[in-house]
């Protein structure tokens, strides 16, 4: 057991170092930056039953200080008043499409993005989810950064709005994955497809490159379409870059723990190729490296106590930088991992064993879906 405690301690020492390096080296958007050119940007938003948030999202884009912008919202067969809300927002820059049911072989979201891109006129396409909130300088800053650095695809990391115990316990896993568990700073310096990062909070891509790589038609069965788009770009030999935009872009991804669990169940197992051996190792690793140290520390293991201290310092550093609640950084790491272990097991059961994928009111055969851009 002592050897295991030492291994865990070393792993968390490296995680702390990785977190610091990521926080230092991942670039961030600057609100004051201005591009020399102002090409037309088409913002493409898929919206299915988004009545509670779609008006805020659309009005935030209409309030951008970037002058050359069109907003395309695909109302994906919504049944909750989304269409009526969109019709009430009058602006010549806003185009609303009433989507049709996806053809065989297509998932709903990639199909909606495909529909929206089909009428987009922009030199640049910005694919975003329906629940994001962009500050007025966000698009301009993203265009300026892309002009300076030149990636084929620019992905924006947001600030996550979290309310209530369940969201505050579970959602920091997104930030820890990017800053603590992944070498994101290395990802930005390579073109390795497996390290590509994309996000529904903002994938900015050149239109001609999007068309050349096949667009969302190449990702019609992709469960994680935003990351898959970044991978597809890298498969073509081009660069992608991930930037911090948490000062300019925010979203409340899910409302309550039940929505968090349901939302990530559809894709957690797919991220690892629905491989049962890998899945088993992930579950074991989650318990050993994230939960076991707390049990060993409670039993008096001094090395485990040091590991818990490292976990806490890592979370405090990250949460302070991202402006998350620091009391959650102190107390909720094992709770977070327990929730995500349950999500992963649930995803294995539903999408792997039962082969059933639920997404926004539609049910698919999971065997006909994939992570995306992985074959």
N, C-alpha and C positions, 0 to 999 in steps of 0.2 A: 504493500500500500504506500510505503514511503516513496518508492520509485514513481508510482503513479502521481503522487502529490507533486513531485519534482517536475514531471512532464507537464502537468497542468500549470504549474508556476511559470515554467519557461514559455508555454504557449501564450499565457496572458501577458508576460513581459513583452513578447513580440507584438501582441495585439495593441498594447499601449504605445509602443514605438510606431506601429503602423498608423494608429489614429493620429498621432502628432504629425507624422510626415504627410498624411493625407490633408489634414487641416491646413498645413503650411503650404503645400504644393498644388492643391486643386485650385485653379483660378476662380475668381468670382466676378460676376457682372458688376459694373460700376455705373450708378445711375447718371453720372454726369457725362458719360462718353457719347460721342455723336459720330455717325458714319459719314464718310465723304460722299458716298452715293446713297440714294434712297430708293432702291428697287421696290416694285410692288410686291407686297407680302400678302399671301392668301392664308388666313387662319381657318383651319378646317376642324370643326367640332362635331363629333357624333353625340347625339342626345337621345337616349331612350328612357322615358319616365324620369325626367330630371326637373320636374316642376318646382321642387323646393330650392333649386340653386341656379337654374339656367339664366334667369334674368340678371342676377349679379354677375355671372360670368360674361355674358354678352355685353352688358353695359360697361364692364371694366375694359373690354377690348375697344369699345367705341370711345372710351375716354383716353386712349393712348395718345401720347404727344408725337408719335411717329405718323407722318402725314399720308403715306402711300400704302393704304391698308384696305383689304376687303375681308369681311367675316362671313364664312359659309357655315351654316348650321344644318346638319342633316337630322331631321326629326325622324328617328328610327321607329316608326309605328308605335309611338307613345300613346298610352291610354290614360294619362293622369293630368292632362291639361297643358303639357309642355308646348304643344302646337299653338294653343290659344295665347299663351304667354308670349311666345315668339312673334306672333302676328301683331301683338300690341306694341312691339318695339319697332318704331318707324325710323329708319335711317337708310340712306341710299347705299351705304357701304355694307349693309347687312343683306345677305341672301339666305332664304330659308328653303330647304328642299324637303319635300315629303317623301321619305324613303320608301322603297318597296321591300318586300320580304327577300332575304338573301337567297340566291340560287343554291341548288344542291352543291355541297362541297365547300360552301362559304360559311364562316361564322359571322354573327351579326355585326360586330364592331369593325372588323376589317372590311366588310362589305360597305358599311356606312362611310368609312374613310375613303374607299374606292369611289363611291358615288360623289362625295364631296370634291375629291381631287379632280374628278372628270370635268367639272365646270370651273375649276380654279384658274385664274388668269395670271397669277403671280409668278415672277421669276424665282421667288422663294416660297416654300410651303412651310407652314407652322402647324403641326398636328398637335392638338391638345384635347384633354378630356373635358367634360362638361362641368366639372366642379372646381376649376382653377380660378384663382383671383390674381390678375396681373395689375401691378401698380402702373401709373401712367408712363413711367420711363422704361418699363421692362422690355418692350419690343425694340425700342430704339437702342437700348444697351446691348441686347442680343445681336442686333444687326451690326453694331459697331464692333463687338467682340469677334464675330465671325469674319468681318472684313479684315480685322487685324491679324487673326490667327489662321484663317483659311480652311477650317475643317469642312469636309463634305456634309457632315451632319453635326449639329451642336445640340446637346441634351442639357436641359436645365434642372438642377436639383432644387427643390422648393423648401419652404418652411411648412411643416405639418401642423395644422391646427388640431388640437386635441382637447376634448372635454370629457369629464367624467372619468371614473376609475378605469373602466375597461379600455378606453382609447389611450389613456396615459400609460397604462401598463403595456399594451400590445404594440402600438404604432412606432415607438422608438426603434423597433427591430429594423425598420426600413433604413433609418439613418445609420445604425450600427453596422448593417450589412455593407453599406457603401463606404463608411469611414473607418470601421474597425476590422471587419472580416475580409474585405477585398482590398487589393493593392491598387486602388483607383488611380493613384498618381502614376503608377506604371502603365495602367491602361491608356492614359492620355498620351503616353509616349511610345505606344506600339500600334500595330494594326492587326493584332491577333483577334480574330473574330470572337473567340470564347470570352474575351475580356471586355467586349463592347457593352456599353451602358446606354440605355435609352429610357425615356419616361413619358407617361401620358401628361406630365406637367409641361412638356414642351420639347418636341423634336423638330428642329429647324433644318431644312434640307433644300438644296438646289433642285428646281423642277426638272432640269434636264438630266440630272443624276438619278432622281427618283424614277423617271420614265425609263432610263437606260437599264436600271437594275430590276425592273419589272413591277415597281410600285407595290401596292397592297394585293395585287393579283398573285404575286409570288408568295404572299403571306395569308392567303385566304383561309387557311386552316390553323393559323397561329393563335394560340391561347394568350401568349405574352407578346402581342404584336408590336409594342413600342420598343422593347429590347430587341426583338427580332428584326426590326427595321435597321437598327444600328448594326447588328450582325450582318445583315444583307449588304449594307454599305461596305463593311470591311471585307466581306467575301469578294467584293469587286476590286479590292486592292487600295481602297481609299481610306482616309483618316476620319475618325470621329473624335469628338472631345466632349467631356462632361465638365460643367462649370457650376459653381455655387450661385444660386439665384435666390437664396432664402431671404434676402433683404427686399426682393422685388416680386417674388411669386410665392403664393401660398395656396393651400387647399385643406379642407377637411375631408379626407378621403372616405371615411365611413362614420356613421353616426351610431355609436354604441358597439359593445363587444360582439353582439350577435352578428352585426353587419360585417365586422372585421373577419370573423371566423368564416362566414358564408362567402365573402368576397375572395378571400385567399385560398379557400378550399379548391376552387376550380383550377388553380395553376401551380400550387405548391409542389405537387409531385411531378408535374410536367417540367418544371425547371431542371429536374435531374433525369430527364428522359424517361420517366416512369420506370426506372430501373429498380427492382426490388432489393438487390444487393446494396446499391448505393443508398436507397431509402433506409434500409436497416442500419447502415453505418451512420447515417445522419441522425437517426433517433438515438442510437447509442452514444454518439459523440455529444449530442445536446445534453444528455443526462450527465455524462462523465465530466465534461469541461465547464458546464454552466451551473448545474444544480448540485452535483456531488461535493464541490469545494465547500459549500455552505454547511452540508451535513458533517463533513470531516472537521471543519472549523469548530462547529458546535461540540464535537467530541474531543476537542483539545489539540488537534493537529496544527502545529505552529506553521508548517509550510502552507497548509490550506488556508490558515488565517492570512498569511501574506498574499495568497492568490485572491482571496476575497477583497483584500485591500487594493490590489491591482485592478480588479474588476471595478471597484467603486471609484478609484481615481480615473480610470478610463472613461467611465460614464459621466463623472462630474466634469471632466475636461470637455467631452463632446457636448454634453447637454448645455454647459455654459456657453460654448461657442454658438450653438444653434438656438439658444434662448428657450430651452425646454425647462420644465420644473425641476429644480435641483433635489427636492425631496424624493421625487421619483427616481432620480439617479442613485440615491442612497439605498432605496429600499426594494425596488421592484424588479431587479434583474432576474432572479429565479422565477418570479411570477410571469415575466415576459416570456422566458424560455419555455415554461410549462404550457402557456397558451399556444405558442407556436409549435410545440411538439404535438399538442392535440390537433392543431390545424393540419399538420403534416400527416398524422395518422388518419385523420378524417379524409384527407385528399387521397391517400393511398387506398382507403376503403371505397370511396365513392367513384373516383376517376380511374383507379387501377383495377380493383377487384370487381366492382359493379359496372365499370365502364360507362359511367353516367356523368356528364358534365352539365351543370346548371349555370346559365349565364344570362342575367337580366330577363328572366321569365321564359327563356328558351331552353330546351333540353336537347343535348347532342349526344351522339355516340362518341365517347372519349377516344375510341380506337381510330376515329377519323380526324382527330386533332393532334397537334404537336406543339412543342414549345415555340418553334418558328426559326427559320433560317438555320436549321441544324442538319440539313441533309441536301 
